[in-house]
Structures are given as structure tokens and as C-alpha cells.
Amino acid sequence: MPESALPAAFLSTLQSLVDWLEAQQVPYVAIGGVAVSLLAQPRATQDIDALIWLEESRWETFLQAGDTYGFASRISGPLEFAGRARVLLLRDQTSGISIDISCGALEFEREMIERSTALTIGALNLKVPTPEDLIITKAVAQRQKDIADIEAIIMIYPNLDLARIRNWTREFATALEMPELLENLEKLLQRIEHKK
């Protein structure tokens, strides 16, 4: 993937983020628009999203260590908010880019981190999800841009593990009591199949 897939400021912020996560030995994977830009097609994104696997008892020291790498909370009471929402809302003080770090708790999130692969962009080595796992996150989010992202990923990766995608989307649909998640995914898969 060419470096131009992401602006220089994003690459610099990602490098600082990776340095911080690796220094703290925190398993992670980049998700959201950054992952889509690197795995499928460049697209506009305003922030960086990452998923980490870290015991709640370590959140405070982890957050404090982020200062060294230029990361500060965007809100007051970040740990209280993370306790409720399982997200650390940060900002890179050099670039001004917002970073949302989700603190994983679900089996799927653990698997997504374990199954991640390293992608090299210039000097940056970044963990990204498999195309299948990225599609699952998008199928659950269901925003218009998520649907577009799924289409872009499927067009680039023709040999996807559709059974995994359907299985986890079904699990989320059941847990969230939102059967439309799986229904919408199936409609989308059929529509894309007709396009090929």
C-alpha cells in the first residue's frame, strides 16, 4: 500500500501510537477509516481508531505513559468515561489528530487482535485486521460509510471467509437483538455478487 494512502500527519501520529502501545506491551489493532484506507481504498477520515486488549487495572498507568508520546485526553475524567464506554478519547498534541482507543472485552475483539497482520508503510509497521474482521465491525456499525467500506473491501478481496463474516454478524445481531444486521449484510453480499 503506498504511503499516500494516508496523510503524513496521520503516519507520524500512528508511529507515535505504535511506539507507545509496543513500549507498554499492549496488544492492539488499527480499525476504522485508517484500516479501510490501508486495506481497501483511501478514504477521508478525521481520526484514528484502535482496539486494544488491556486489563482495566492497567488503564491509568497506560494513559499516564501516553504523555511521553504526546497523547493527552480530550475530556476530563477519561478513566471514568472509559469505565462506562470502554473508550479512551485522546488527542495527539503535535498533530491535533483525535485518537479513539477502544478497550476490548468481547471474544470477537480478542480474536480480531490475535488474527491481525502487520502492514508496512514506509518505516511504520502497523497491525491491521483481516478483511473479514474489518467487514464484521462495519456490518455491526451499519452507517452509510460502513456499507460503502464493506463494498470496497469485498471488491478487492474476492476469496473472503464468508462463513466467519456471517457467523460473527449473526452473533452480534442476536446479542444486540438487531436481526437486521444479518439481513442487511446478506442483501449487501447479494448486491455485490450481481456487480461482479
C-alpha positions in Angstrom: 0.0 0.0 0.0 1.5 3.4 -1.0 2.3 5.9 1.7 0.0 8.4 0.0 -3.0 6.3 1.3 -2.7 8.4 4.5 -1.5 12.0 5.0 2.0 12.4 6.6 0.5 13.8 9.8 -1.5 10.5 10.2 1.5 8.4 9.6 3.5 10.3 12.2 0.7 10.1 14.7 0.3 6.3 14.0 4.1 5.8 14.5 3.9 7.5 17.9 0.8 5.4 18.8 2.5 2.2 17.8 5.6 3.2 19.8 3.5 3.8 22.9 1.5 0.6 22.6 4.6 -1.6 22.0 6.5 0.1 24.8 3.6 -0.8 27.1 3.3 -4.3 25.6 -0.4 -3.7 24.8 -1.9 -5.9 22.1 -3.7 -3.8 19.5 -5.1 -3.5 16.0 -5.9 -0.3 14.0 -9.5 -0.2 12.9 -11.9 2.3 11.4 -11.2 4.6 8.4 -7.4 4.1 8.7 -7.7 0.3 8.3 -10.1 0.8 5.4 -7.7 3.2 3.7 -4.8 0.8 4.1 -6.6 -2.5 3.2 -9.1 -1.3 0.6 -9.2 2.2 -0.7 -8.1 5.6 0.5 -10.9 7.5 2.1 -11.3 10.6 4.2 -11.1 10.1 7.9 -10.8 12.6 10.7 -9.4 10.4 13.4 -7.5 7.2 14.3 -9.3 4.3 15.8 -7.6 1.4 17.5 -8.7 -1.6 19.6 -6.5 -2.7 22.5 -6.6 -5.7 24.9 -5.7 -4.4 28.4 -6.9 -5.2 31.9 -8.8 -2.3 33.4 -6.4 -2.2 36.3 -3.7 -1.0 33.9 -5.7 1.7 32.2 -4.4 4.5 34.5 -0.7 3.7 34.1 -1.2 3.2 30.4 -2.8 6.6 30.0 -0.1 8.3 32.0 2.6 6.7 29.8 0.8 8.2 26.8 2.0 11.7 27.9 5.6 10.7 26.9 4.4 10.0 23.4 2.4 13.2 23.1 -1.1 11.9 23.8 -3.5 13.6 26.1 -7.1 13.1 27.0 -9.7 15.1 25.0 -12.1 15.0 28.0 -12.0 15.5 31.8 -12.3 12.2 33.7 -11.1 9.9 30.9 -10.9 6.8 33.1 -14.4 7.3 34.4 -15.7 7.7 30.8 -13.7 4.6 29.7 -15.2 2.6 32.6 -18.6 3.3 31.2 -17.9 3.3 27.4 -14.7 1.3 27.2 -13.1 4.0 25.0 -10.2 6.3 25.8 -10.7 9.6 23.9 -7.3 11.1 23.2 -5.6 13.7 21.1 -2.1 13.8 19.6 -0.8 17.1 20.9 1.6 17.6 17.9 -0.8 16.9 15.0 -4.1 17.6 16.8 -5.5 14.3 15.4 -8.1 12.6 17.6 -7.5 9.0 18.6 -10.2 6.8 19.9 -8.8 3.7 21.7 -11.5 1.0 22.3 -10.7 -1.3 25.3 -11.7 -4.7 24.1 -13.8 -7.1 26.2 -15.5 -9.3 23.7 -14.3 -12.7 22.4 -14.6 -11.3 18.8 -12.4 -8.3 19.8 -9.7 -10.6 21.3 -9.8 -12.7 18.1 -9.5 -9.7 15.9 -6.4 -8.6 17.7 -4.9 -12.1 17.6 -5.7 -12.5 13.9 -4.3 -9.1 12.9 -1.4 -8.8 10.5 1.4 -6.3 10.3 1.4 -3.9 7.4 4.5 -1.9 6.5 4.0 1.7 5.3 7.5 3.3 4.9 9.1 2.9 8.3 5.8 2.2 10.1 4.8 -1.3 11.0 1.1 -1.3 11.8 -1.2 -4.1 13.0 -4.4 -4.2 10.9 -7.4 -6.6 11.0 -8.1 -9.3 8.4 -10.5 -8.1 5.7 -13.1 -10.4 7.2 -12.9 -8.9 10.7 -13.0 -5.4 9.4 -16.1 -6.2 7.5 -17.7 -7.6 10.6 -17.1 -4.4 12.5 -18.6 -2.4 9.6 -21.6 -4.7 9.4 -22.4 -4.1 13.1 -21.9 -0.3 12.8 -24.2 0.0 9.8 -23.6 3.6 8.9 -23.8 4.6 5.2 -20.0 4.9 5.1 -19.6 1.5 6.7 -21.7 0.0 3.9 -19.5 1.7 1.3 -16.4 0.4 3.1 -17.8 -3.2 3.0 -18.4 -2.9 -0.7 -14.8 -1.6 -1.3 -13.3 -4.4 0.8 -15.3 -7.2 -0.9 -14.4 -5.9 -4.4 -10.7 -6.1 -3.5 -10.7 -9.4 -1.6 -12.7 -11.9 -3.7 -11.8 -15.0 -1.6 -13.2 -13.9 1.8 -14.2 -16.3 4.6 -17.9 -15.5 4.3 -18.8 -18.1 6.9 -16.8 -16.2 9.5 -18.3 -12.9 8.5 -21.9 -14.4 8.6 -21.3 -16.2 11.9 -20.0 -13.2 13.9 -22.5 -10.8 12.3 -25.2 -13.3 13.4 -23.8 -13.4 16.9 -23.9 -9.6 17.2 -27.4 -9.5 15.7 -28.6 -11.9 18.3 -26.8 -10.2 21.2 -28.0 -6.8 20.2 -31.5 -8.0 19.3 -31.0 -6.5 15.9 -31.8 -9.2 13.3 -31.5 -6.5 10.6 -27.7 -6.6 10.9 -27.5 -10.0 9.3 -30.4 -9.3 6.9 -28.6 -6.1 5.7 -25.3 -7.9 5.3 -27.0 -10.7 3.2 -28.6 -8.0 1.0 -25.3 -6.3 0.5 -23.5 -9.5 -0.3 -26.1 -10.4 -2.9 -25.9 -6.9 -4.5 -22.1 -7.0 -4.7 -22.3 -10.5 -6.2 -24.5 -9.2 -9.0 -22.0 -6.4 -9.7 -19.1 -8.8 -10.2 
